[in-house]
C-alpha cells in the first residue's frame, strides 16, 4: 500500500528531473539581433534580443549578457538589426519570456 502511494511521486520526480535536464541542453539559434530598448521598446536598458523565425511567427530570445557592453550590440542599437546572428547557449523560459545564456555569439562578417 505504501509503495502504491509513493509510486506517482517517484514518477513525477523523474519527469521533472528529465525536463530540467532537457532545459539545460545547449542549443544553437540563428536569427536577427535587435535591441530590446531601441527596436522593441520592451526593456528599460539596451538589451540584446535574438529574433528567431519559428514556423510562421517570430520568437524573441533575450540574451543573458552584459547588454550594450557587448561588441555585437553596436549594430543592433538605435533601432537597427543585425541579420544572420547565431547564438549558442542554454535557453530558459519564465513567465512566457525566453532567455538564452550565450556561450558563443557569431555574427556574419
C-alpha positions as CSV (number, residue, x, y, z in Angstrom):
1,X,0.0,0.0,0.0
2,X,2.8,2.4,0.9
3,X,4.6,1.7,-2.4
4,X,1.4,2.5,-4.3
5,X,1.3,5.9,-2.6
6,X,4.9,6.8,-3.4
7,X,5.0,5.5,-7.0
8,X,3.2,8.6,-8.5
9,X,5.6,10.8,-6.6
10,X,8.6,9.0,-7.9
11,X,7.3,9.1,-11.5
12,X,6.6,12.9,-11.2
13,X,10.0,13.5,-9.7
14,X,11.7,11.6,-12.5
15,X,9.7,13.5,-15.1
16,X,10.6,16.8,-13.5
17,X,14.3,15.9,-13.4
18,X,14.2,14.8,-17.1
19,X,12.5,18.1,-18.0
20,X,15.2,20.1,-16.1
21,X,18.0,18.2,-17.8
22,X,16.4,18.8,-21.2
23,X,16.2,22.5,-20.4
24,X,20.0,22.5,-19.6
25,X,20.8,21.3,-23.1
26,X,22.8,23.7,-25.2
27,X,21.1,24.9,-28.4
28,X,22.2,26.9,-31.4
29,X,19.8,29.6,-32.7
30,X,20.1,31.8,-35.8
31,X,18.2,35.0,-36.4
32,X,18.3,38.7,-36.3
33,X,19.9,40.6,-33.3
34,X,17.9,43.7,-32.2
35,X,17.9,46.0,-29.2
36,X,15.2,45.4,-26.6
37,X,15.1,49.1,-25.8
38,X,15.6,50.9,-29.1
39,X,13.8,48.5,-31.5
40,X,11.3,46.5,-29.4
41,X,10.7,49.2,-26.7
42,X,10.3,46.4,-24.2
43,X,13.2,47.0,-21.8
44,X,14.4,50.0,-19.8
45,X,18.1,49.4,-20.8
46,X,19.7,48.4,-24.0
47,X,19.4,44.6,-24.2
48,X,20.4,42.1,-26.9
49,X,17.4,40.1,-28.3
50,X,17.7,37.4,-30.9
51,X,14.6,37.2,-33.1
52,X,14.2,33.7,-34.5
53,X,11.5,32.7,-37.1
54,X,9.8,29.6,-35.8
55,X,7.2,28.5,-38.3
56,X,5.1,31.5,-39.2
57,X,5.9,33.6,-36.1
58,X,8.9,35.4,-34.7
59,X,10.1,34.4,-31.2
60,X,12.2,36.7,-29.1
61,X,15.2,35.3,-27.1
62,X,16.6,37.8,-24.6
63,X,20.3,37.3,-24.2
64,X,21.6,37.0,-20.6
65,X,24.7,39.0,-21.3
66,X,26.1,42.5,-20.5
67,X,23.7,44.2,-23.0
68,X,25.1,47.4,-24.6
69,X,28.7,46.5,-23.4
70,X,28.9,43.6,-25.8
71,X,30.8,44.2,-29.0
72,X,28.0,42.7,-31.1
73,X,25.4,45.2,-29.6
74,X,26.6,48.2,-31.6
75,X,25.0,47.1,-34.9
76,X,21.7,46.3,-33.1
77,X,21.4,49.6,-31.1
78,X,19.4,52.6,-32.4
79,X,16.6,50.6,-33.9
80,X,18.7,48.6,-36.4
81,X,19.0,44.9,-36.7
82,X,22.0,42.6,-37.4
83,X,21.0,39.7,-39.7
84,X,22.4,36.2,-39.6
85,X,23.5,36.1,-36.0
86,X,24.0,32.6,-34.4
87,X,23.8,32.3,-30.6
88,X,24.8,29.1,-28.9
89,X,23.7,28.7,-25.3
90,X,21.2,27.4,-22.8
91,X,17.6,28.5,-23.1
92,X,15.2,29.1,-20.1
93,X,11.7,30.4,-20.0
94,X,10.0,32.3,-17.3
95,X,6.5,34.0,-17.4
96,X,6.4,33.3,-21.2
97,X,9.7,35.1,-21.8
98,X,12.6,33.1,-23.3
99,X,16.1,33.9,-22.3
100,X,19.4,32.4,-23.6
101,X,22.7,32.4,-21.7
102,X,25.1,32.6,-24.6
103,X,28.4,30.6,-24.6
104,X,29.1,31.8,-28.2
105,X,27.7,34.6,-30.4
106,X,28.7,34.7,-34.1
107,X,27.9,37.5,-36.5
108,X,28.3,37.4,-40.3
109,X,31.4,39.4,-41.3
